[in-house]
Each structure stands twice: as structure tokens, then as C-alpha cells.
Amino acid sequence: MKTREAVAERIIELCKERGITVNALAYISAVPSSTVKNIIYGVSKNPGVVTIKMLCDGLEISLEEFFASPLFENLSQEIE
């Protein structure tokens, strides 16, 4: 799994845990819904840390909590 795929899966996972939609997450995070959807559907190849931080703020979690997931263990090397 690549990092961008892990980020997308983590966003979906956190939305499911909280019972909210991706659009609701975008709204509470002040991130355009198109940006969040582009991350989830793989259009955005490199989601920025500022965007991820804004999503974390909307979810009321830290960046550390966002990345504290088995999804981020043993990621494939990005540079091949």
C-alpha cells in the first residue's frame, strides 16, 4: 500500500467511526469537499500536510492520532 492510499483509507475509517460522511468532514474541517474526494479517489497524488491537519482539526484529533494506525505500518517505498 502506498502512503496516499493509506491516507485515503484512514479518512474513510475515521468518518465511519464517527458516523459522518466525507462531505460532513469537509464542512467541519473547512476543506473543499472536492479536495477530500480527490484524496479518497486517488486524484490527489500528494495530499498536503496542511490539508491533513485541517481534517484532523475538524475531527478533533492530532496528526499523531491520525497516523497512529496500522495502515501506516509497512508502507511501500514511494521512490522506485
PEMONOR-V122800 format. One record per residue. N is the residue number from 1. PHI is phi in whole degrees, 0 to 359 (NA if undefined). Layout:
# PEMONOR-V122800
n=N phi=PHI
n=N phi=PHI
This chain:
# PEMONOR-V122800
n=1 phi=NA
n=2 phi=272
n=3 phi=301
n=4 phi=297
n=5 phi=291
n=6 phi=295
n=7 phi=298
n=8 phi=299
n=9 phi=298
n=10 phi=294
n=11 phi=299
n=12 phi=299
n=13 phi=301
n=14 phi=293
n=15 phi=296
n=16 phi=298
n=17 phi=302
n=18 phi=264
n=19 phi=67
n=20 phi=238
n=21 phi=273
n=22 phi=298
n=23 phi=296
n=24 phi=295
n=25 phi=299
n=26 phi=302
n=27 phi=297
n=28 phi=288
n=29 phi=262
n=30 phi=60
n=31 phi=246
n=32 phi=306
n=33 phi=300
n=34 phi=296
n=35 phi=294
n=36 phi=296
n=37 phi=295
n=38 phi=297
n=39 phi=293
n=40 phi=295
n=41 phi=270
n=42 phi=81
n=43 phi=291
n=44 phi=277
n=45 phi=278
n=46 phi=217
n=47 phi=297
n=48 phi=287
n=49 phi=295
n=50 phi=294
n=51 phi=297
n=52 phi=298
n=53 phi=296
n=54 phi=296
n=55 phi=296
n=56 phi=298
n=57 phi=301
n=58 phi=297
n=59 phi=275
n=60 phi=60
n=61 phi=229
n=62 phi=271
n=63 phi=300
n=64 phi=301
n=65 phi=294
n=66 phi=300
n=67 phi=274
n=68 phi=276
n=69 phi=216
n=70 phi=302
n=71 phi=300
n=72 phi=264
n=73 phi=272
n=74 phi=58
n=75 phi=290
n=76 phi=294
n=77 phi=294
n=78 phi=283
n=79 phi=263
n=80 phi=236
